[in-house]
Amino acid sequence: MPEPSPPLARLLEHTADVVQSVRGGRSLAELLPALPPALRPGVQALAFDVLRHLGGALEVRSRLAARTPPPAVDALLVSALALLWPSTRPAPYADHTLVDQAVAAARARAPAAAGFVNAVLRRFVRERAALVAAADHAPAAAYHHPLWWIERVRHDWPRHWQALLRAANERPPMTLRVNRRRRGAQDYVAHLAALGIAAEALPDAALLGQAVVLAEPRPVQRLPGFAEGEVSVQDASAQRAAPLLLGLESAADRPLLAPGARVLDACAAPGGKTAHLLELAELDLWALDVDAQRLARVRDNLQRLQLRATLKVGDARRPAGWWDGRAFDAILLDAPCTASGIVRRHPDVRWLRRADDLHRLAGEQAQLLDALWPLLAAGGRLLYATCSIFRDEGERASDAFLQRLAPGAARIDPRSPGHVLPLADNAQQTARAGPAPDGFYYALIEKT
């Protein structure tokens, strides 16, 4: 028999601890694996919801509490307020259940505060519409992002900024990449249908007919064919990288790179794009990452998919430590960035980043481009990518890089998508159907 679900009060206690740690600067990627396995799925689901509504919860708490409670109590109160926040999706728990269990959690960690937590939450439930409307006058509450982030999105995308901020609070689709060495997307969708799993294949030609979106997310271990290497989890935007670098515009095309071409995937972990390149072409591929532990995830992915690459631990900004001196025919640089394009998948990112991080990361991206460009053979292609919607990490970065080169030394391939926004329908995207993809930037730069 399956183990009973942990009590909600216990999940709320751990969720509050996680939220408090995120506000203190620690990421969910660090915090969630440290939880007991039985609690991890429930706490992750609750923490994601809390962080998507944290801006409003903080604003309301400041209105309902004359003084900020002690940190442990405040984290629990704010978490409960965020979970009670109006949403387009059905609430995971009834209001009275959530209030009841939050009070039980408060009684367990700070008995003297239980009455206070009960009073604040019950008042919020009674006056929710008015309190939310009043809180919405504060931008951080209306859009559930830090003020500097809101201003940056508004500056970069004056026509789309509100839609982008709202979209970042939605739950993302679960998109798969079907391994075309094993089967086609339509065949896999039919296989899922026979098992009672609803899914659809995305028709976008740029995705080579490999992308499948599930109607409802499910654990990767329960994906049919996952262990056998038939499918991988990868968003539609990320699936554009490998075809772009290889010059594939449709499933019928052949790669521009000859078999055995030398390709570098810099900053490769966790290996989704590495594997995709190898599924599409026979390459002498180097997967490089500065973090040995993260590079182990690349190795695990390749083993599951029965693919081979040369794994290198090293800093892409310092090629002398790992490069053999032979030029690469193509380079994929998926550069470290703010992750502003995938914040709906990582709702902690907006609360972890600071305004000066954007400047620091833009500097690192420039260093990477400058260091890797000399490693590219004449006539080669470098694909610069970031999972960001900020222009400083996209078009401004690639434009500045071209200006640092000698005139005529490089050009951006006109097929480069540029900024792909995480919206279902906007001018920055090619015609497509299906759910909104993640936010990305792509510039395919040719060495003339």
C-alpha positions in Angstrom: 0.0 0.0 0.0 1.2 3.5 -0.7 2.3 5.5 2.3 -0.2 8.1 3.6 0.4 11.7 2.6 2.1 13.8 5.3 -0.2 16.1 7.3 -0.7 19.5 5.7 0.5 21.2 8.9 3.8 19.4 8.6 4.2 20.3 5.0 3.4 24.0 5.8 6.1 24.0 8.5 8.7 22.8 6.0 7.4 25.1 3.3 7.8 28.1 5.6 11.4 27.1 6.3 12.1 26.8 2.6 10.6 30.1 1.8 12.5 31.8 4.7 15.7 30.3 3.3 15.0 31.5 -0.2 14.4 35.0 1.1 17.8 34.6 2.9 19.5 33.8 -0.4 19.4 30.0 -0.8 18.0 28.4 -3.9 15.3 25.7 -4.1 17.8 23.5 -6.0 19.9 23.5 -2.8 17.0 23.3 -0.3 14.6 20.7 -1.7 17.0 17.8 -2.0 17.8 18.2 1.7 14.2 17.4 2.7 13.0 13.9 3.7 11.9 12.1 0.5 8.4 11.7 1.7 8.0 15.4 2.2 9.8 16.6 -0.9 6.9 16.5 -3.5 4.4 18.2 -1.3 6.7 20.9 0.0 8.0 21.6 -3.6 4.4 22.1 -4.9 3.5 24.4 -2.0 6.8 26.4 -2.1 6.3 27.0 -5.9 2.8 28.4 -5.3 4.0 30.5 -2.4 6.9 32.0 -4.4 4.6 32.8 -7.3 2.4 34.9 -5.0 5.0 36.1 -2.5 4.9 39.8 -3.5 1.2 40.1 -2.7 1.5 38.1 0.5 4.3 40.3 1.8 2.2 43.5 1.1 -0.9 42.2 2.8 1.0 41.0 5.8 2.4 44.5 6.2 -1.1 45.8 6.2 -2.6 43.3 8.6 0.2 43.1 11.1 1.3 46.2 13.0 4.7 44.7 13.5 6.7 42.1 11.5 6.4 38.8 13.5 9.5 36.8 14.4 11.1 35.2 11.3 9.8 31.7 11.8 6.2 32.9 12.4 6.4 35.4 9.6 7.5 32.8 7.1 4.6 30.6 8.0 2.1 33.5 7.9 3.3 34.8 4.6 3.3 31.2 3.1 -0.3 30.7 4.2 -1.4 34.1 2.8 0.3 33.3 -0.6 -1.5 30.0 -0.7 -4.8 31.8 -0.1 -4.1 34.3 -2.8 -6.6 34.3 -5.7 -5.4 32.3 -8.7 -6.6 31.3 -12.1 -6.1 27.6 -11.1 -8.2 25.8 -8.5 -6.9 26.2 -5.0 -5.0 23.1 -3.7 -6.9 23.2 -0.4 -10.2 24.7 0.9 -9.7 28.0 2.8 -10.8 26.6 6.1 -8.5 23.6 5.8 -5.5 25.7 5.0 -6.2 28.2 7.8 -6.8 25.3 10.3 -3.5 23.6 9.3 -1.5 26.8 9.3 -2.7 27.5 12.9 -1.7 23.9 13.8 1.7 24.5 12.3 2.0 27.8 14.3 1.0 26.0 17.5 3.8 23.4 16.9 6.6 26.0 16.3 5.4 29.0 18.3 2.4 28.3 20.5 2.0 31.9 21.6 1.7 33.0 18.0 -1.1 30.6 17.0 -3.9 33.0 17.9 -2.3 35.8 16.0 -1.8 33.6 12.9 -5.5 32.5 13.1 -6.8 36.1 13.4 -4.7 37.4 10.4 -5.6 34.5 8.1 -9.3 34.6 9.0 -9.5 38.3 8.4 -7.8 37.8 5.0 -10.3 35.2 4.0 -13.2 37.5 5.0 -11.9 40.6 3.3 -9.8 39.0 0.6 -11.2 40.9 -2.4 -10.7 44.3 -0.8 -7.3 43.5 0.6 -6.0 42.1 -2.7 -7.4 45.2 -4.6 -5.6 47.5 -2.1 -2.4 45.6 -2.4 -2.4 45.7 -6.2 -1.6 49.4 -6.0 1.9 48.3 -5.1 3.7 46.9 -8.2 5.6 44.2 -6.3 2.2 42.9 -5.0 0.4 43.3 -8.3 3.0 41.3 -10.3 4.7 39.3 -7.5 8.2 40.3 -8.6 10.8 42.6 -7.0 10.4 46.3 -8.1 13.8 46.4 -9.9 12.8 43.3 -12.0 9.4 44.9 -12.9 11.2 48.1 -14.0 13.7 46.1 -16.1 11.0 44.1 -17.9 9.0 47.3 -18.5 12.0 49.1 -19.9 13.0 46.2 -22.2 9.5 45.2 -23.4 7.2 48.3 -23.2 4.4 46.6 -25.2 4.6 43.2 -23.4 5.8 43.9 -19.9 2.6 43.2 -18.1 1.8 40.0 -20.0 5.4 38.8 -19.4 5.2 39.4 -15.6 1.8 37.7 -15.4 2.9 34.8 -17.5 5.9 34.2 -15.1 3.4 33.3 -12.4 1.7 30.6 -14.4 2.7 26.9 -14.2 4.8 25.9 -17.2 3.9 23.1 -19.6 5.8 19.8 -19.5 7.4 19.4 -22.9 9.3 16.4 -24.1 11.9 15.9 -26.8 11.4 12.5 -28.6 14.7 10.9 -29.5 14.5 10.7 -33.3 17.0 7.9 -33.3 14.2 5.8 -31.6 10.8 7.0 -32.8 8.8 9.9 -34.1 6.7 12.3 -32.0 3.4 11.3 -33.5 4.2 7.7 -32.8 5.0 8.5 -29.2 1.8 10.5 -28.8 -0.1 7.5 -30.0 1.8 5.3 -27.6 0.9 7.6 -24.7 -2.8 7.7 -25.8 -2.9 3.9 -25.7 -1.7 4.2 -22.1 -4.4 6.8 -21.2 -1.9 9.7 -21.2 -3.1 12.8 -23.0 -0.4 14.7 -25.1 0.0 16.5 -28.4 2.9 16.9 -30.8 3.9 20.5 -31.5 3.7 21.3 -35.3 6.5 24.0 -35.3 8.9 23.0 -38.1 11.8 24.5 -36.3 11.4 21.8 -33.6 11.8 19.1 -36.3 8.7 17.2 -35.2 10.3 16.1 -32.0 8.4 18.1 -29.4 5.5 16.7 -27.4 3.5 18.5 -24.7 1.8 16.6 -21.9 -1.7 17.6 -20.9 -0.7 17.2 -17.2 2.9 17.0 -15.8 4.1 13.7 -14.4 7.3 12.5 -12.7 10.0 11.7 -15.2 10.4 8.2 -13.8 6.8 7.5 -14.8 7.3 8.7 -18.4 6.9 5.7 -20.8 10.3 5.2 -22.5 12.2 7.6 -20.4 14.5 5.0 -18.8 15.1 3.5 -22.2 16.2 6.8 -23.7 13.2 7.4 -26.0 12.4 10.8 -24.6 13.9 13.6 -22.5 12.3 16.6 -20.8 13.2 19.8 -22.6 11.2 22.9 -23.3 10.3 23.9 -26.8 12.6 27.0 -26.7 15.5 24.9 -25.6 14.9 22.4 -28.4 15.7 25.1 -30.9 19.4 25.2 -30.1 20.6 22.0 -31.7 18.7 22.5 -35.0 20.0 26.1 -35.2 23.6 25.2 -34.7 23.4 22.3 -37.2 21.5 24.3 -39.8 18.3 22.2 -39.7 15.2 24.0 -40.6 12.9 20.9 -41.1 13.0 17.2 -40.3 14.0 16.5 -43.9 17.2 18.6 -43.8 20.7 17.2 -43.4 23.1 18.8 -40.9 25.5 21.4 -42.4 28.3 19.8 -40.3 29.9 16.8 -41.8 30.1 13.5 -39.8 32.8 13.7 -37.2 32.8 17.6 -37.1 34.3 19.0 -33.9 31.7 20.7 -31.8 32.1 22.3 -28.4 29.1 22.6 -26.0 30.4 25.1 -23.5 28.6 25.4 -20.1 27.0 22.1 -21.0 25.4 20.9 -17.8 22.9 19.3 -17.3 23.3 18.1 -20.9 20.0 18.4 -22.6 21.4 20.4 -25.6 24.5 18.1 -25.7 22.3 15.1 -26.1 20.0 16.8 -28.6 23.0 17.6 -30.9 24.1 14.0 -30.7 20.6 12.7 -31.5 20.7 14.8 -34.7 24.2 14.3 -36.0 27.4 12.2 -35.8 29.8 14.6 -34.1 33.1 14.7 -32.2 31.4 16.6 -29.4 33.1 18.1 -26.3 30.9 18.8 -23.3 32.5 21.4 -21.1 31.4 22.6 -17.6 33.2 24.3 -14.8 31.4 22.1 -12.2 32.4 18.5 -12.0 29.3 17.5 -10.1 27.1 19.1 -12.8 29.1 17.5 -15.5 28.3 14.1 -13.9 24.6 14.8 -14.8 25.7 15.2 -18.5 27.3 11.8 -18.3 24.2 10.3 -16.8 22.0 11.8 -19.5 24.3 10.5 -22.2 24.4 7.0 -20.7 20.6 6.8 -20.5 20.4 7.9 -24.2 23.3 5.6 -25.2 25.3 8.6 -26.7 28.9 9.5 -26.4 30.8 12.8 -25.9 34.1 13.9 -24.5 33.5 15.4 -21.1 35.8 18.1 -19.9 35.9 20.0 -16.6 37.1 23.5 -17.1 36.3 27.2 -17.2 35.2 28.2 -20.7 36.7 31.7 -20.1 40.2 30.1 -19.7 40.7 27.7 -22.6 44.4 27.2 -21.8 43.3 24.8 -19.0 41.4 22.3 -21.1 41.7 23.0 -24.9 43.9 20.9 -27.1 44.6 23.6 -29.7 42.5 22.2 -32.5 39.7 24.5 -33.8 36.0 23.6 -33.4 33.7 23.6 -36.4 30.8 24.8 -34.2 30.4 26.1 -30.6 27.3 26.2 -28.5 27.5 28.8 -25.7 24.5 28.5 -23.5 25.8 31.2 -21.1 25.0 31.7 -17.4 22.4 34.3 -17.0 19.7 35.7 -14.7 17.3 32.9 -15.9 14.6 35.6 -16.3 13.1 33.6 -19.2 12.4 30.5 -17.1 11.3 32.0 -13.9 7.9 30.3 -14.1 9.9 27.0 -13.8 12.1 28.4 -11.1 10.0 30.8 -9.1 12.7 31.4 -6.5 15.0 33.1 -9.1 13.2 36.4 -8.9 13.7 36.6 -5.1 17.3 35.4 -5.3 18.6 37.8 -8.0 19.6 41.4 -7.2 19.7 44.3 -9.7 23.5 44.3 -9.9 23.5 40.6 -10.9 22.4 41.6 -14.4 25.5 43.8 -14.8 27.8 41.1 -13.4 26.4 38.3 -15.6 26.5 40.5 -18.7 30.2 40.9 -18.0 30.6 37.1 -17.7 28.8 36.5 -20.9 31.1 39.0 -22.7 34.2 37.2 -21.3 32.8 33.9 -22.5 32.2 35.1 -26.0 35.6 36.7 -26.2 37.4 33.6 -24.9 35.6 31.1 -27.1 35.6 33.0 -30.4 39.3 32.3 -31.2 38.6 28.5 -30.8 36.2 28.6 -33.7 37.5 27.6 -37.2 37.1 30.0 -40.1 33.6 29.5 -41.5 32.4 28.0 -38.3 29.3 28.9 -36.3 28.9 30.0 -32.7 25.4 29.9 -31.2 25.1 32.3 -28.3 22.1 31.5 -26.1 20.7 32.6 -22.8 17.4 31.7 -21.0 16.7 35.3 -20.4 14.3 38.0 -21.6 16.5 40.8 -20.5 18.0 42.6 -23.5 21.3 43.1 -21.8 21.8 39.3 -21.9 20.4 39.0 -25.4 20.6 41.4 -28.4 22.7 44.0 -26.5 25.3 41.4 -25.6 25.6 40.0 -29.2 25.6 43.5 -30.7 28.4 44.6 -28.3 30.4 41.4 -29.2 30.2 42.1 -32.9 31.4 45.6 -32.3 34.4 44.3 -30.4 35.5 42.3 -33.5 37.3 43.6 -36.6 34.9 44.8 -39.3 33.6 42.0 -41.4 35.0 39.3 -39.1 31.5 37.9 -38.3 27.9 38.2 -39.1 24.6 37.1 -37.4 22.8 34.5 -39.5 19.4 36.0 -40.5 17.7 32.8 -39.3 18.6 33.6 -35.7 15.4 33.9 -33.8 16.7 36.6 -31.4 14.5 37.0 -28.4 11.8 34.3 -27.9 9.3 35.6 -25.4 7.4 33.2 -23.0 4.0 34.3 -24.5 1.6 32.2 -26.5 1.3 34.9 -29.2 3.5 37.9 -29.9 5.5 39.4 -32.7 8.8 38.0 -31.5 7.9 34.4 -32.2 7.4 32.4 -35.4 3.9 31.2 -36.1 3.3 28.2 -33.8 0.7 26.4 -31.9 0.7 25.0 -28.4 1.5 26.5 -25.0 3.9 29.4 -24.5 7.6 28.4 -24.5 10.3 29.5 -22.1 12.0 32.8 -22.7 15.3 32.5 -24.6 17.7 34.5 -26.8 19.5 33.0 -29.7 22.2 34.6 -32.0 23.9 32.4 -34.6 27.2 34.1 -35.3 29.2 33.0 -38.4 33.0 33.5 -38.6 33.4 34.8 -42.1 
